[in-house]
């Protein structure tokens, strides 16, 4: 955990430094101001676009690099397939088969040692992606359950979900920064007694508070889309194995989680929950409840 936090901080610090280098170069060579200068809304908007575009896409480009260093990763080498366990070989074969059928470059397949029952997919593009599974997931799930998990994660790659989420986050954050400073400017001009055209403490305080408030509100949109894409990933998996099989598996998973009370924390990393969330918690949840996923599949027609 400490290693992951450290890598997160280092990566974001590197992104911040790179962003300011980009802004400095643009200001120097194109002779226009790109900053959050409070008197110029065009400058504020350009600043927000550049900062959050750079932040979002640099983070996406670094996603594989960050994941490799955050986990104790074992990359499956095609030349070493004979050394894999049956479940590890199953994961590799599913990823290989789906990538061939959908005409994309074979994603990297990773395994890592962890008691957490976890799986994830990431990467900047379809052809520069990865699928990772934990040893905990392979231990507690049978072959049919592992197949569903891998199909589900691969659907995120085929649907460009990582890129789409980044684009949405970029647009949302751009408008959060822009609107907070526009409103802060209006508030400052109304209350501030400072006539020297400097930036007052009222402007700083208002913009910071609005950043937090608007970001919280905007996060509900991002989380809604995240839940939406999880439903779509379930639909894609259901078309492969029939939705009745998917529903049966989700119900079995629900039963397994309810029984394994001591292992609920291990399943939390998959964002799987059998408890109905409050309406407020549901707004900020990236994954829908199992009951909602089951109900969605029951109503799904393909």
N, C-alpha and C positions, 0 to 999 in steps of 0.2 A: 504493500500500500504506500509506504514512504517513497519507494522508487517511482511509483506511478505519479504521485503528487509532484515529486521533484522534476520528472520529465515534462509534466504538464506545465509547470512554472517556467522551465527553461525554454520549452517550445514557444510559449506565448510571449516570453520576453524577446526571443529572437524575431518573432513576427512583428512585435512593436518596433524594434530597432529597424527592421527592414522597411516598415511602412514609413517611418520618418525619413529614412534615406531616400525613398521614392518621392516623397513630398518635397524634400529639399532639392532634389535634382529637377523636378518639374518646375518649381518656383524659380530656380536659377536659370534654366534654359528657355522657359516659355514666358518669363517675366509677368506672371500673374500670381496673385496670392491665393494659396490653397490652405486655409486654416479655419478655425472656428471663430474668426473675427466677428464680433457681434453686430457690427453695423452693416455687414454685407451678406445678404441671404444667399446670393449666388455662390460666394466663397464657402459658406457653411454647407450648402448642398453638395458642392464638388468635394469638399473635405470628407463629408459623410460617405459619399459614394466610393471614393478612393480607399478610405480607411477600412470600411467594412467589406469591400470587394477583395482587397488584399488579404484581410484577416480570414475571410471565409475560404478563399480558394488556396491560399498558402497552407492553411490548416488541412484542407482536403488533400492537397498534394503530399503533405507530410503524414497523412493518416497511417499508411503502411509502415513508414519508418518509426512513428511513435508507438504503434502497436507492437512492433518487433522488440522494442526496448522496454516496454511496459510489462511484457509477459516473458516467461522463460520458454521461448518458442522453439519447437522442433518442426522444421519445414520438411514435408514429405518429399523425398527425392524419387522420381520415377524409376531410377536405377536400383532402388532399395525396397521395392514393393514386397519382395519375398520375406523381408524382415518385419513387416507390419503385423499387428494383431488382426484378427478377422474384422473387428469393428473399424479399425483404422483403415483397412483396405476397402471396406464398404464405403466409408466417407469419400475416399479418393475416387473410387469407381463411379459414384453418383455424380460428383463434381465433373469428372471427365466426360461422362455420358451426356449430361445436360449441356455442357459447354460445346460439345460436338454437334448436338442436335440444334442448338441455337446459334451456331456459327460465330462463337466468340473465342478469343484466346483462353486457353486453360488457366483459370485462376490458381494462384498459389494455395496450397492446402496446408494448414498448420494444425498442430496439436500442442497442447501445453499442460503442464502438471498443475492441477488445481482441484480442490474439493468442490468448488462451485460447479453447478450444472449449467454451463454457459456455452453459447455459440454466437458468433457474429460474423458479419461480412462488411468489408469496407474497401476503399480504393477510389482513385480519382476518376476512372472510366471503367467500362465493361471489360476492356482488354488489359487493364492494370488493376486487377482486383484480387481479393483473397477471401478465403473462408477458413475460419478457425473454430475448433471445438476443444473443450476442456476434457481432461481425463475423467472428471467427475460426471460429465454428461455421458460419456461412453460407458461408465461403470453402471449407472442406474437405469439406462434406457436399453430396450431391446432393439433388434435390427429394424423393425417396422417403424418404431418411434424415431430412431436416428434418421431414417430416410425422410420422414416428414420434416424434421428440423432442417436438414440440408436442403430439401426442396424449398422450404420457406425462406431460408437465407439466400439461396440462389435467385429467388424471385426478386429480391431487393436489387441484385446486380442487374438482372435483365430489364428491370423497370427504371433504371437510372435513379434509384431512390436517394442514393448518397448525394449526387449532383443536384437533384431537385430540392432536397432539404437545404443544401448550401445556398442555392439561388433564393429560396424563400427567406432564409435567415438573413441574407444580404439585403434584400428589399426591405424587410421588416426593420432591421437595425438602422438602415439608412434613414428611414422616415422617423424612427424614434429620436435619433440624434438631431435631425433637422427640426422637427416639431418642438422638441424640448427647448432648443435655443431660440427659435422664433417666439415662443410663448414667454421664455425668460426675458427676451429683449423687450417685449410689450410690458411685462410686469416691472422690469427695471426702469423703463422710461416713465412709468406712472408713479412709482414710489421713490425713485432715487433722487436725491437733492444734489448729486454730483454733476456739475456742469462742465467738467473738463474733458468730456468724451472718453473717459477711461472706463474700464470694466469694473463695476462695483461688486461688492460682496452680495448684493441682492441678486444680481445676474448669476453669479457662480452658484449660490445656494439654490436658487430656483431651478437652474438647469440640471444640477445634480439630483435634486428631488424628482424632477420630471423624468430624468433618465431612468430612475428606478421604477417609478409608477408606470410610465409608458412601456418600459421593457417588460414588466410583469403582465400588463394587459396584452402586449404583443406576443408574449410567450404562449398565451392560451391559443392563439392562431397556429403557431408552430406545432404545439402539442396536438391540436386537433388534426392537423395534417399528418403527423406521425401516427396517430391512431388510425387514420384513414388508410395509410399505406400498409399498416399491419393487416387490416381487413382485406386489402387487395392481395397481399401476399398469401393469406389463407385461401382466397378464391383461386389463385394461380395453382396452389398446391392441390386444391380440391379437384381441379380439372384433370390433374394427373392421376389421382387415386380415387376418384369419385367422392362426392361430398359426404356421403353416408359414412365412408371409412374415416374421413377427417373428423366428423362429428363424434364418432365412436372413440377415436383416439383422444380428442380433447376432453371428452367425458372421463375417459380412463385416467388421463393426466390430472384432472381435477380430483378424482378419487385418490390418486397416489399422493398428491400434495396434502390433502386433508388428513390422510393417515400418517404421513411422515412429518409429524409435528416438529420433531427435532431437526429436520432438514429443511424447514421452510426458508431459512436464511440462505441456504445453498441455492435454492431456486430463485431467489430474489433477483439475481443478476440477469435472468432471462426476462425480467419484468412480468413474470407470471404470478397471478394472484387469484385466489378463490374468494376473497372477501370483497363484498360490495363497498366501493369507495363512497365517501361523501361527495356531494356535488362539487365542492370546492377542490378536493383532492383529485377528482376525475378531470377537472379542467386542466390540471397541470401534469396529468399522467401521459407518458409517451406511448403506453401500450394499453389497449382495452382489457377489461376483465374477461376471464374465461367464459363466463355466462353470456356476455355480449358477443363474443366471438362465435360461440355455439349457436346463439339465436340468429346471428347474421348469416351463418352458413345454412341454417334451416330455411331461411327465406331467399337464399341465393338461387337464381335460375340461370342456367347456362346451356 
